[in-house]
């Protein structure tokens, strides 16, 4: 699989496919991806970059140079998947669009993870927060009682990466059935459609489009926090647990038929948490990592 992606959406899609067994070759500009140096760093490499690109091989290619574009076409001739998230129209301008690469590899799955999916005229830059603002994710993703606000986590980039990986898998399945390659598309706008879908359906039924607060409001204990289940959140909030250790607070709620779980607030403690025994380890750089492919016990 060849991946020419920047930031989050496309690199995450390729990373997920790598966890599922793909051999991913990352196409980077001369000098390497500038995000390699973005803090915070782990052993001199950006922890964020490692989270998205661990285990990939990298090749530096200057897509502005005809000779290097030829190298990329030669690589695509022997690949199963080519994935990119270049600006709209850039692949076609470079002679690297689906039709161009199909001429050198008719079985290639050409995947494009975009911002707006060509659904808007004169669309602004297709970044996570621009799409959040356009689609009302800041309201739909916030529970009832909270003011609308964008997610500081790039929700659409992450969900877009998941959808991109699914699109590639669907393309590979179609190729297996037909013997021919295909172009597949995913986008941040499509991710927003998925994320806001339940709220829009509730609104169409005349219901409150926003969900109850649920576990978004953890309850303080004497030595930490606990998160009640959505269905039990209102009843659990009626108990004053601040004077009880976490274990006793959980026991108190269980006695009343309420479900909750302890909250881990320190990420470095996760791999010591018995609830995640066998699920979280460390990679060669010392960063937390899950087994390949996603084996949870």
C-alpha positions in Angstrom: 0.0 0.0 0.0 1.3 3.5 -0.9 0.2 6.4 1.3 0.7 10.0 0.4 -1.0 11.6 3.3 -0.4 14.5 5.6 -1.8 15.4 9.1 -4.3 12.8 10.4 -7.0 11.4 8.2 -5.1 9.6 5.5 -2.1 8.6 7.7 -4.6 7.1 10.3 -6.4 5.2 7.6 -3.1 3.7 6.4 -2.1 3.0 10.0 -5.3 1.0 10.6 -4.8 -1.0 7.5 -1.2 -1.6 8.6 -2.5 -3.0 11.9 -4.6 -5.3 9.8 -1.6 -6.6 7.9 -0.9 -4.2 5.0 2.7 -3.4 4.1 2.5 0.5 4.1 5.0 2.6 2.2 4.7 6.2 3.1 5.4 8.8 0.4 7.1 11.9 2.0 8.4 15.1 0.6 12.2 15.8 0.3 13.6 16.1 3.8 10.8 14.0 5.3 7.4 14.8 6.8 7.8 18.0 8.8 5.5 16.6 11.4 8.2 14.2 12.5 9.6 16.9 14.7 6.3 18.1 16.2 6.4 18.1 20.0 5.9 16.3 22.3 8.7 13.9 21.2 9.5 10.3 22.1 13.1 9.4 21.6 13.5 12.4 19.3 10.5 11.6 17.2 7.1 13.3 17.5 4.8 11.1 19.6 1.9 12.2 17.5 3.7 11.2 14.3 4.6 7.9 15.8 1.0 7.2 16.8 0.0 7.5 13.1 3.0 6.2 11.3 4.6 3.5 13.5 5.7 0.5 11.4 5.5 2.2 8.0 8.4 2.4 5.6 9.0 5.8 4.0 10.3 7.0 0.6 11.0 10.6 -0.2 9.5 11.7 -3.5 9.2 15.2 -4.9 5.8 15.1 -6.6 6.6 18.4 -8.3 9.4 16.7 -10.3 8.4 14.7 -13.4 11.2 12.1 -12.7 9.9 11.5 -9.2 6.3 11.3 -10.4 7.5 8.6 -12.8 9.0 6.7 -9.8 5.7 7.0 -8.0 3.9 5.6 -11.1 6.4 2.7 -11.2 5.7 2.0 -7.5 1.9 2.1 -8.1 2.3 -0.4 -10.9 3.1 -3.0 -8.2 0.9 -1.8 -5.4 -2.6 -2.9 -4.3 -3.6 0.5 -2.9 -2.7 4.1 -3.4 -4.1 6.5 -0.8 -3.8 10.2 -0.6 -5.4 13.4 0.8 -4.0 16.0 -1.5 -6.0 19.2 -2.3 -8.9 18.8 -4.7 -7.7 18.5 -8.3 -4.1 18.1 -7.4 -3.9 14.4 -8.2 -5.3 15.0 -11.7 -3.0 18.0 -12.2 0.0 15.8 -11.4 -1.2 12.9 -13.6 -1.6 10.7 -10.6 -5.4 10.4 -10.4 -7.3 7.1 -10.5 -7.6 7.1 -14.3 -3.9 7.9 -14.7 -2.7 5.1 -12.3 -5.2 2.6 -13.7 -3.3 2.8 -17.0 -0.2 1.4 -15.2 -2.1 -0.9 -12.8 -5.7 -1.7 -13.7 -6.1 -3.7 -10.4 -5.2 -0.7 -8.2 -7.5 0.5 -5.5 -7.2 4.3 -5.6 -8.4 5.9 -2.3 -9.0 9.6 -1.8 -9.6 10.9 1.7 -10.8 14.5 1.3 -12.3 17.3 3.3 -15.5 18.3 1.5 -16.0 15.4 -1.0 -16.5 17.9 -3.8 -20.0 18.6 -2.4 -19.5 22.3 -1.9 -18.9 25.0 -4.4 -16.0 27.3 -3.5 -15.4 25.3 -0.4 -12.9 26.6 2.2 -9.9 24.6 3.3 -11.1 21.2 4.3 -9.8 21.0 7.8 -11.4 19.2 10.8 -12.6 22.4 12.5 -13.8 24.0 9.4 -16.0 21.0 8.7 -17.2 20.8 12.3 -18.3 24.5 12.1 -20.1 23.9 8.8 -22.0 20.8 9.9 -22.9 21.7 13.5 -20.9 18.9 15.1 -20.1 21.2 18.0 -23.8 21.1 18.9 -24.6 17.5 17.9 -21.7 16.0 19.8 -22.4 18.0 23.0 -25.0 16.6 25.4 -28.0 18.4 26.6 -27.2 21.2 29.0 -23.8 22.1 27.6 -23.2 25.1 25.3 -22.3 24.1 21.7 -18.6 24.0 21.1 -16.2 22.3 18.7 -14.4 19.2 19.9 -10.8 20.0 20.8 -10.0 16.4 19.7 -10.1 16.2 15.9 -13.2 14.0 15.9 -13.7 14.2 12.1 -10.1 13.5 11.3 -10.2 10.3 13.4 -13.6 9.2 12.2 -12.6 10.1 8.6 -9.6 7.9 9.0 -11.8 5.0 10.1 -14.1 5.5 7.1 -11.1 5.8 4.8 -9.8 2.4 6.0 -13.3 0.9 5.5 -13.5 2.4 2.0 -10.2 0.7 1.1 -11.3 -2.6 2.4 -14.6 -2.3 0.4 -12.5 -1.5 -2.7 -10.3 -4.5 -2.1 -13.3 -6.8 -1.7 -14.8 -5.5 -4.9 -11.5 -6.0 -6.7 -11.4 -9.6 -5.4 -14.9 -10.2 -6.9 -14.4 -8.4 -10.2 -10.6 -8.6 -10.8 -10.6 -4.8 -11.5 -9.4 -1.9 -9.5 -11.7 0.9 -8.3 -11.6 4.4 -6.9 -13.0 4.8 -3.4 -13.6 8.1 -1.5 -14.1 9.2 2.0 -14.2 12.6 3.6 -14.4 14.7 6.7 -17.8 15.8 5.5 -18.9 12.2 5.3 -17.6 11.6 8.8 -19.7 14.6 10.0 -22.8 13.1 8.3 -22.2 9.9 10.3 -21.5 11.7 13.5 -24.5 14.0 13.3 -26.9 11.4 11.9 -28.4 10.3 15.2 -29.1 13.9 16.3 -30.7 14.7 12.9 -32.9 11.6 13.2 -34.0 12.5 16.7 -34.8 16.0 15.5 -36.9 14.6 12.6 -38.9 12.7 15.2 -39.6 15.8 17.1 -37.3 14.8 20.0 -34.4 16.6 21.6 -31.5 16.1 19.2 -29.0 16.2 22.0 -28.3 13.3 24.3 -28.5 13.3 28.1 -25.2 14.2 29.7 -24.5 10.7 30.9 -21.0 9.8 31.7 -19.7 13.1 30.6 -20.0 14.3 34.2 -17.8 12.0 36.3 -18.4 11.9 40.1 -15.7 12.8 42.5 -14.6 10.3 45.2 -12.2 10.7 48.1 -9.3 9.6 45.9 -10.4 10.0 42.3 -13.3 9.9 40.0 -15.9 7.4 38.8 -18.0 7.5 35.6 -21.6 6.2 35.8 -23.2 4.5 32.8 -25.5 6.7 30.7 -28.7 5.1 31.9 -27.6 5.5 35.6 -26.0 8.9 35.5 -29.0 10.9 36.9 -29.5 8.4 39.8 -25.8 8.2 40.5 -25.5 11.9 40.7 -27.9 11.8 43.7 -25.3 10.1 45.8 -22.6 12.1 47.6 -19.5 9.9 47.2 -16.8 12.5 47.9 -16.0 11.0 51.3 -15.7 7.5 50.0 -12.6 5.8 48.4 -13.3 4.9 44.8 -13.7 1.2 45.5 -16.3 1.9 48.2 -18.1 4.4 46.0 -18.4 1.8 43.3 -19.7 -0.7 45.8 -22.2 1.8 47.1 -23.6 2.4 43.7 -23.8 -1.4 42.9 -25.8 -1.9 46.0 -28.4 0.5 44.5 -28.3 -1.3 41.1 -26.2 1.4 39.4 -23.3 0.8 37.1 -20.1 2.9 37.1 -16.4 2.5 36.5 -13.3 4.0 37.9 -11.7 6.8 35.8 -8.0 6.6 35.0 -6.7 10.2 34.8 -3.0 9.4 34.3 -2.2 8.0 30.9 1.1 6.5 32.1 -0.9 4.3 34.5 -2.9 2.6 31.8 -0.5 -0.2 31.2 -0.5 -1.0 34.9 -4.3 -1.0 35.1 -5.5 -4.6 35.6 -8.5 -3.9 33.5 -6.2 -3.6 30.5 -3.9 -6.5 31.3 -2.5 -7.9 28.1 -4.1 -5.0 26.1 -1.5 -2.3 26.4 2.2 -2.6 26.2 5.1 -0.5 24.9 6.8 -0.2 21.5 10.5 0.1 20.7 10.3 3.8 21.5 8.7 3.3 24.9 5.4 4.7 23.8 2.1 2.9 24.9 0.9 0.5 22.2 -1.9 -2.0 21.7 -1.2 -5.5 20.2 -1.5 -6.1 16.5 -4.2 -6.3 15.4 -6.2 -4.9 18.3 -6.4 -8.0 20.5 -8.2 -7.1 23.7 -8.5 -9.6 26.5 
